[in-house]
């Protein structure tokens, strides 16, 4: 497990270096639209390629799932690396320095995340966790918060790929605004989950994310003493997320059950 964790940490930093080197150098001609309001640049692709080459050079018999190129490596392996080479592409394109690289290793036979790392390059913050061993940021152990809901700050993200859900989502957003001290929307789910694990944010909810957005962050929250589930209360990486310490998690689950189920 230690070797897998070290690989995840190094891979996240490798991708982060690509992001640092190219930050604020993106031109309009460098931007491709993958789907409605969903963009990609050569930076996303280069970061993923470097991470993939590094991981598969160490573990050629593992599978690799990246956001940009799908599953490569040994596609039948029970061990699969799940990578978002640039979470927060729109932030990156516009020069907003909240974005991250996310790297996780999953055992597909048990659906367990074994190790995970999230690197926020412009802040030089590296988060990591391995199953059963706690969560850390730059070497210091981190824990979810225990604040009251009156003091709590909640993170979320808008379902921009599924704009048809916006009215239902805004009901949940409105209730969160009323119930908690504040709601923040940084625009990168990996960052939201890392900050929830660290206790910067007290909780996080979002809908219809992709597995590469959340795999490493889900493990971080759990290992930091928090709760991570989908909207039905199960540890399933289906893209619908509720995360936080026990008190705030329960509040968020109540909001979700009233408005999003």
N, C-alpha and C positions, 0 to 999 in steps of 0.2 A: 504493500500500500504506500509506503514512503517513497518508493521509486515512481509510482504513478503520480503521486502528489507533486513531487519535484518536477516531473515532466509537465504537468498542468501549469504550474507556476512559471516555468521557463517559457512555455508556449505562449502564455498570456502576455508576457513581457516582450517576446519576439514580435507578436502582432502589434503591441502597443508602440514599439519603436517605429514601425511603419507609419502608424497614425501620427505620431509626433513629427516625424520628418516631413510629412506632407500637409500638416495642418495649415490652413489658410492659403494653400496653393491650388485649390480646386477651382477650375474654370468652368463656365457653362458647358463647354464642349465635352467636359469630362463626366457629365452627369447623364445617366441613362434612367429611363422610367421603366421599372419592372412591371408595375401595375399601377392602378389608380392611387396617386399620392404615395407611391412606394418607389424609392430611388436607390441606385447603386452607382459606385464610382470605381475607378481603377484601384483606389486605396482599399476598399472592401475586398476586392479580388486578390490584390497582392498580399494583404494581411492573411487571408485564408490560405493562400498557396504556401506562404512561408511556414505558417503554423502546421499545415497538413504535412509538408515535407519533413518538418522536424519530428512530428509525432510518429509518422509511418516509418521514418528511418530507425526509430527505436523499437517500434512495435508493428512490423510489417504484417503480422497476422491478426491485427485488430481492424475493426471497421471504423470509418471516419465519416461523420455527417456534418457538413458545413452548410451555412445558409445559402451560399452562392452556387455550389457545384453538386449538392446532393451527397449521396452515399458513395464512398470510394473505399479502397483498401479491400480487406477480406469481408465482403458483404454478409457472409454467413457467420462471422464471429459473434460470440455472445457478448464480447466487450466492444463497446462503441464509444468513440470520442465525439462529443457534441459541441460544436463551436459556432459562436457568433463572432466573426472577425472585426465587426464594427457595429456595436449596438448604439443607436443614436445617429444614424447616417444624416438625417436632416439637420440635426444640431451641428454635426461636423461640417456639412456643406456651408452652413451659414456662419461659421466661426464661433459658435457657442460651445464652450469647452467641456461640456458634460456629455461624455460618451465613454464607451468601455469595450474591452475585449472579454469574452466569457468562454471558458473552457471547462468541460466536465467529462467524466468517464462514467458510463452507465453499464451495468450488467443487465442485458436484455432478458436473461432467464428469470431474474427476480424483480426486474424493474427498479432496482435500487441505484441511486447515484453513489458512487464509491469515493470520488474526489471531485473537487471543483475549485476553480480560481477565477476571480474577476479582477481585472486591472483597469484602473482609471488613469490613463497616462498623463494627462495634463495636471493632475494632482499628485501623481506618483504614489498612488494608493493601491497596494496589492492585497486583496482579500483571498483567503484560502480556507479550505476545510477538507477533512477526510472523515469517512463514516466512523462515528464513535469516538472522535478525538478532539472535538471542539472546533471553534471557528476563530480565525485570526485576521488581523490587519497589520501589515508591516511588522509582524512578529509579536504583536500584543494581542492577547485573547480578548474577544469581544462578546457582548451579550445583548440580547434584545432589551428594550426598555421596560419599565414598570410604571410609567406615568398614568395618571388618571385621564379619563377621556376629556376632561375640561382643559387639560394642558397638552393633549396629544396633537401631533402633526401627522397627517395621513398623506401618503403618496398615492397617486393614481396615474392613469394614462387614458387617453381618449381612443375609442375604436375607429381610427381613421380609415382602416381598410374595410370597415363594415358600417358605413355611415347610416345604413338603414336601422341600426340599433340605437341611434343617438338619443331619441326621445326617452326610451326606457333607461338608458345609461344616465341621462341627465337627472332623472328622478333619484337615482342612487347618489349621484354627485351632490345634489341639493341636500339630501338628508345628511350626508357626511359633513357638508359645510356647516349645517346647523348643530350637529351633534359634537363635533370636535373643535379644537382651537383653530385649526387651519388645515387646508388641503394644498398640496404641492404637486406640480406636474413637470418634472425635469425632462421627460422625453426619452428615457432609456431605462427599460425595465430592469436590466442587470444592475444599474446604479441604484434604482429604487430598492431592490432586494438586498443589495450589499449594505445600504444605509439603514434598512430595517434591521438587519442582523447586527449592525453596529450600535443600534439604539438612537441614531440620528433621527430617523423616522420611527414612529411608533407602530405603524402598520401600513399595509399596501394592499390595494385590490385593483384588478384589471381583468378585462375579458378578451378572449380570442387572440392571445399571444401565440408565438411559435415555441417549440421545445427548446431551440437554441437560445431564446431570450431568457429562459427561466431555469434551465437544468442546474447550473452551478449555484445560482441564487437560492434555489429551493433547499439545497444541502446546507448552504451558509446559515439560513434562517433556523433550520432544525438544529444544527450543531451549536448555534448561539443561544439555544434554550427556548426558541420560539415555536410557533405552529405554522405549518404550511399545508394548505389543502386546495383542492378545486372548490367550486361553488357548492358541491354536494357533500363537502366535508371529508373527502378522501385524498390520500397522497397520490394523486394522479397528475401527470404533466400534460393535461389536455388543453392548456392555454388559458383557462379561467382560474384566477389566482386570488386567494385570501391569505395574508401572512401577517404575523406580528406576535407580540407577547400575548399571554393567555387572555387578559382582560380586553385588550383592544381587538384581538382576533374575534372574540365573541360578539363585540359590538358590530364589527364589520360583517360577520356572518349574518347577523340579524338584518342589517341593511340589504345585503345581497339577497337573502331569502324573500324579503318584502318586495324587492324591485326588479331583480334580474333572473328569477326562476319562474 
